[in-house]
Amino acid sequence: MKSMLYTSLFIVSSILLARTTTQAQQRLLLLAGQSNAVGQGDSRTSAKYQCSMCFDYHTKKDSLSVLKDPVGQDDQYFNKANTGSIAPALATTLHTLTGDSIVIVSAARGGSSCHQKAELKTYGSWAEQGRILLFSPTIEKIKKAEHRVKRRVDASVRLPDKCQAST
């Protein structure tokens, strides 16, 4: 889990730091994937991160709230973190490095597959075909968040598990 955090942090911070700015900005990040992106960590043993400049986008309310575990919301397609998530640590660290306000858009579903042939009954697929398609609802969620914060997505972090037998 730590290696995923460090790798994700390196990639996203490189993207954000590559853009030279003189003033703090609001940054919009998509966190997508399977159960690792949903958040299956043990929040009792996780470091507590709560930054007043880091936010969780809520689609149903079209609103922002201070980012803290459990991250995300349960809805037709995506899951709320069961306990601990990578999102608070990632956003807080990015804020510390850049001074920017960070908004996380969570679009993750535990058990989802990367290929339609590996799709399990009710878990969905990130493929173009399948029973429950996750890509289009993710785009819809991003567009709503972009409209809410009046800016485009700056980066996306994709946290796949084992891609649910997609080989």
C-alpha positions as CSV (number, residue, x, y, z in Angstrom):
1,M,0.0,0.0,0.0
2,K,2.8,2.4,0.8
3,S,4.6,1.8,-2.5
4,M,1.3,2.6,-4.3
5,L,1.0,5.8,-2.3
6,Y,4.6,6.8,-3.1
7,T,4.2,5.9,-6.8
8,S,0.9,7.8,-7.1
9,L,2.3,10.7,-5.2
10,F,5.4,10.9,-7.4
11,I,3.4,10.8,-10.6
12,V,0.7,13.3,-9.6
13,S,3.1,15.7,-7.9
14,S,5.3,15.6,-11.0
15,I,2.3,16.6,-13.1
16,L,1.3,19.4,-10.8
17,L,4.8,20.7,-10.1
18,A,5.6,20.8,-13.8
19,R,3.1,23.6,-14.1
20,T,4.8,26.7,-12.8
21,T,2.5,29.0,-10.9
22,T,3.1,32.0,-8.7
23,Q,-0.2,31.7,-6.9
24,A,-2.0,28.7,-5.1
25,Q,-4.7,27.2,-7.2
26,Q,-7.4,24.7,-6.9
27,R,-6.5,21.3,-8.4
28,L,-9.0,18.7,-9.4
29,L,-7.9,15.0,-9.3
30,L,-9.8,11.9,-10.3
31,L,-9.2,8.8,-8.1
32,A,-10.5,5.8,-10.0
33,G,-10.1,2.0,-10.0
34,Q,-11.1,-1.0,-8.0
35,S,-11.1,-1.8,-4.2
36,N,-7.6,-0.2,-3.7
37,A,-9.1,3.1,-5.0
38,V,-12.3,2.6,-3.0
39,G,-10.4,2.3,0.2
40,Q,-10.1,-1.0,2.1
41,G,-7.5,0.1,4.6
42,D,-7.9,0.0,8.4
43,S,-8.6,3.6,9.4
44,R,-7.9,2.7,13.1
45,T,-4.2,2.1,12.2
46,S,-3.9,4.7,9.4
47,A,-2.3,8.1,10.0
48,K,-5.0,10.7,10.3
49,Y,-5.0,13.3,7.6
50,Q,-7.4,16.2,7.6
51,C,-6.5,19.4,5.7
52,S,-8.9,22.3,5.4
53,M,-7.6,22.8,1.8
54,C,-8.4,19.3,0.7
55,F,-11.9,18.4,-0.5
56,D,-14.1,15.4,-1.5
57,Y,-16.6,16.1,-4.3
58,H,-20.1,14.7,-3.7
59,T,-22.1,14.1,-6.9
60,K,-25.6,13.8,-5.4
61,K,-25.3,17.1,-3.5
62,D,-23.0,18.7,-6.1
63,S,-20.9,20.0,-3.2
64,L,-17.5,19.8,-1.6
65,S,-16.7,18.7,1.9
66,V,-13.4,18.6,3.8
67,L,-11.7,15.4,2.7
68,K,-11.5,12.7,5.4
69,D,-12.0,9.0,5.7
70,P,-14.3,7.3,4.6
71,V,-13.9,9.0,1.2
72,G,-16.5,8.9,-1.6
73,Q,-20.2,8.1,-1.7
74,D,-22.2,5.0,-2.5
75,D,-24.3,5.4,-5.5
76,Q,-25.5,3.4,-8.5
77,Y,-21.9,2.8,-9.8
78,F,-19.3,3.7,-7.2
79,N,-18.5,2.8,-3.6
80,K,-17.7,4.8,-0.5
81,A,-14.5,3.7,1.3
82,N,-15.2,1.0,3.9
83,T,-12.6,2.5,6.2
84,G,-9.2,4.0,5.2
85,S,-8.4,5.4,1.8
86,I,-5.3,6.7,0.0
87,A,-7.1,10.0,-0.8
88,P,-6.6,12.0,2.4
89,A,-2.8,11.2,2.6
90,L,-2.4,11.9,-1.2
91,A,-4.3,15.2,-1.2
92,T,-2.7,16.5,2.0
93,T,0.8,15.7,0.7
94,L,0.1,17.4,-2.6
95,H,-1.3,20.4,-0.8
96,T,1.9,20.5,1.4
97,L,4.1,20.3,-1.7
98,T,2.2,22.8,-3.9
99,G,0.2,25.0,-1.6
100,D,-2.8,24.3,-3.9
101,S,-6.3,23.4,-2.7
102,I,-7.0,19.7,-3.8
103,V,-10.4,18.4,-4.8
104,I,-10.7,14.6,-5.1
105,V,-13.3,13.0,-7.4
106,S,-13.7,9.4,-6.4
107,A,-14.9,7.0,-9.0
108,A,-14.0,3.5,-7.7
109,R,-15.8,0.2,-7.5
110,G,-14.5,-2.8,-5.6
111,G,-14.5,-6.0,-7.6
112,S,-14.8,-4.3,-11.0
113,S,-13.0,-5.9,-13.9
114,C,-10.8,-4.5,-16.6
115,H,-12.3,-6.7,-19.3
116,Q,-15.8,-7.7,-20.0
117,K,-15.1,-11.4,-20.0
118,A,-13.8,-11.1,-16.4
119,E,-16.8,-9.1,-15.2
120,L,-18.4,-10.7,-12.2
121,K,-22.2,-10.6,-11.7
122,T,-22.8,-7.2,-10.1
123,Y,-19.4,-5.6,-10.0
124,G,-19.1,-3.8,-13.3
125,S,-16.4,-3.3,-15.8
126,W,-14.0,-0.6,-17.0
127,A,-14.2,-2.1,-20.5
128,E,-16.3,-0.7,-23.4
129,Q,-18.7,-3.6,-23.1
130,G,-20.3,-5.4,-20.2
131,R,-23.3,-5.5,-17.9
132,I,-22.4,-2.6,-15.7
133,L,-20.2,0.0,-17.5
134,L,-18.2,2.3,-15.3
135,F,-16.3,4.5,-17.8
136,S,-19.3,6.7,-18.9
137,P,-20.5,7.3,-15.4
138,T,-17.0,8.3,-14.5
139,I,-16.9,10.9,-17.3
140,E,-20.3,12.2,-16.1
141,K,-19.0,12.5,-12.6
142,I,-15.9,14.4,-13.7
143,K,-18.0,16.8,-15.8
144,K,-20.2,17.6,-12.9
145,A,-17.1,18.2,-10.7
146,E,-15.5,20.4,-13.3
147,H,-18.6,22.5,-13.6
148,R,-18.8,22.8,-9.8
149,V,-15.2,23.9,-9.3
150,K,-15.0,25.7,-12.7
151,R,-11.8,24.0,-13.9
152,R,-10.7,20.9,-15.8
153,V,-9.3,17.8,-14.2
154,D,-5.6,18.3,-13.6
155,A,-4.6,14.6,-13.1
156,S,-6.1,11.1,-12.6
157,V,-4.8,8.4,-10.4
158,R,-5.8,4.9,-11.4
159,L,-5.4,2.3,-8.7
160,P,-6.1,-1.2,-10.2
161,D,-6.1,-4.3,-8.1
162,K,-5.2,-7.5,-10.0
163,C,-7.6,-6.5,-12.7
164,Q,-9.9,-9.3,-11.6
165,A,-8.6,-12.1,-13.8
166,S,-8.4,-10.0,-16.9
167,T,-5.6,-12.0,-18.5
